[in-house]
Amino acid sequence: MSGFVWWNTGTRWQMVYAYHEQFLHSQGDFFRGNTWSKFMNDWFCWPLPTVCTYYYYNRMWGHPDGTATRSQSSDSIDECARLHFDVYSAYGQFNP
């Protein structure tokens, strides 16, 4: 994976894998970026099982008119505290 990945190693979260892809539509109608990853922590819910957090996809589409759309899917397994809340897709003017 290229790019910059940072997290607080003091929390004992470990990245198992992280990938990304990008796609430019042949007609220039949109650009799409996507990432997916998995993190684990054997201390967060100790002495319970290891917590695994999956980011199945995290997509963003950029359009020539300056708007952007995003969509994501993630989940945690064996968490002792709620780590994920409802996330809704969004559309509108993108202001980084």
One Martini backbone bead per residue (centre of mass of N, CA, C, O) as a GRO file, in nm:
protein
   96
    1MET     BB    1   0.096   0.036   0.022
    2SER     BB    2   0.025   0.355  -0.041
    3GLY     BB    3   0.089   0.615   0.161
    4PHE     BB    4  -0.080   0.717   0.464
    5VAL     BB    5  -0.034   0.557   0.784
    6TRP     BB    6  -0.213   0.614   1.100
    7TRP     BB    7  -0.174   0.521   1.447
    8ASN     BB    8  -0.217   0.436   1.780
    9THR     BB    9   0.002   0.217   1.924
   10GLY     BB   10  -0.088   0.246   2.232
   11THR     BB   11  -0.372   0.079   2.172
   12ARG     BB   12  -0.301  -0.202   2.003
   13TRP     BB   13  -0.354  -0.155   1.721
   14GLN     BB   14  -0.363  -0.365   1.424
   15MET     BB   15  -0.260  -0.398   1.105
   16VAL     BB   16  -0.331  -0.640   0.866
   17TYR     BB   17  -0.471  -0.465   0.630
   18ALA     BB   18  -0.425  -0.250   0.324
   19TYR     BB   19  -0.620  -0.106   0.058
   20HIS     BB   20  -0.618   0.028  -0.285
   21GLU     BB   21  -0.813   0.215  -0.533
   22GLN     BB   22  -0.846   0.336  -0.878
   23PHE     BB   23  -1.084   0.523  -1.098
   24LEU     BB   24  -1.122   0.626  -1.441
   25HIS     BB   25  -1.341   0.717  -1.642
   26SER     BB   26  -1.333   0.713  -1.985
   27GLN     BB   27  -1.525   0.992  -1.998
   28GLY     BB   28  -1.487   1.160  -1.720
   29ASP     BB   29  -1.740   1.133  -1.511
   30PHE     BB   30  -1.537   0.987  -1.297
   31PHE     BB   31  -1.387   0.935  -0.973
   32ARG     BB   32  -1.257   0.644  -0.794
   33GLY     BB   33  -1.219   0.558  -0.454
   34ASN     BB   34  -1.069   0.278  -0.259
   35THR     BB   35  -1.095   0.110   0.060
   36TRP     BB   36  -0.942  -0.164   0.260
   37SER     BB   37  -0.960  -0.319   0.600
   38LYS     BB   38  -0.774  -0.454   0.896
   39PHE     BB   39  -0.824  -0.475   1.254
   40MET     BB   40  -0.654  -0.544   1.572
   41ASN     BB   41  -0.739  -0.630   1.933
   42ASP     BB   42  -0.620  -0.784   2.248
   43TRP     BB   43  -0.701  -0.538   2.472
   44PHE     BB   44  -0.972  -0.379   2.460
   45CYS     BB   45  -1.145  -0.662   2.582
   46TRP     BB   46  -1.004  -0.759   2.814
   47PRO     BB   47  -1.037  -1.112   2.820
   48LEU     BB   48  -1.152  -1.116   2.564
   49PRO     BB   49  -1.166  -1.133   2.257
   50THR     BB   50  -1.054  -1.040   1.973
   51VAL     BB   51  -1.069  -0.751   1.794
   52CYS     BB   52  -1.240  -0.690   1.479
   53THR     BB   53  -1.189  -0.457   1.209
   54TYR     BB   54  -1.389  -0.381   0.925
   55TYR     BB   55  -1.322  -0.233   0.600
   56TYR     BB   56  -1.480  -0.309   0.322
   57TYR     BB   57  -1.557  -0.002   0.237
   58ASN     BB   58  -1.428   0.324   0.093
   59ARG     BB   59  -1.603   0.544  -0.104
   60MET     BB   60  -1.523   0.782  -0.377
   61TRP     BB   61  -1.681   1.027  -0.583
   62GLY     BB   62  -1.575   1.230  -0.852
   63HIS     BB   63  -1.691   1.525  -1.015
   64PRO     BB   64  -1.667   1.777  -1.252
   65ASP     BB   65  -1.873   1.972  -1.072
   66GLY     BB   66  -1.756   1.917  -0.756
   67THR     BB   67  -1.880   1.666  -0.669
   68ALA     BB   68  -1.960   1.417  -0.408
   69THR     BB   69  -1.946   1.066  -0.322
   70ARG     BB   70  -2.031   0.841  -0.051
   71SER     BB   71  -1.924   0.509   0.079
   72GLN     BB   72  -1.973   0.267   0.354
   73SER     BB   73  -1.825  -0.035   0.521
   74SER     BB   74  -1.854  -0.161   0.863
   75ASP     BB   75  -1.704  -0.378   1.127
   76SER     BB   76  -1.729  -0.551   1.443
   77ILE     BB   77  -1.572  -0.814   1.628
   78ASP     BB   78  -1.598  -0.870   1.966
   79GLU     BB   79  -1.710  -0.625   2.100
   80CYS     BB   80  -1.761  -0.441   2.418
   81ALA     BB   81  -1.803  -0.186   2.239
   82ARG     BB   82  -1.935   0.052   2.052
   83LEU     BB   83  -1.776   0.131   1.731
   84HIS     BB   84  -2.042   0.155   1.552
   85PHE     BB   85  -2.225   0.363   1.344
   86ASP     BB   86  -2.426   0.515   1.159
   87VAL     BB   87  -2.380   0.540   0.800
   88TYR     BB   88  -2.407   0.778   0.548
   89SER     BB   89  -2.455   0.881   0.259
   90ALA     BB   90  -2.317   1.130   0.030
   91TYR     BB   91  -2.402   1.456  -0.128
   92GLY     BB   92  -2.194   1.709  -0.282
   93GLN     BB   93  -2.001   1.953  -0.204
   94PHE     BB   94  -1.653   1.953  -0.201
   95ASN     BB   95  -1.465   2.030   0.112
   96PRO     BB   96  -1.141   1.977   0.227
   0.00000   0.00000   0.00000
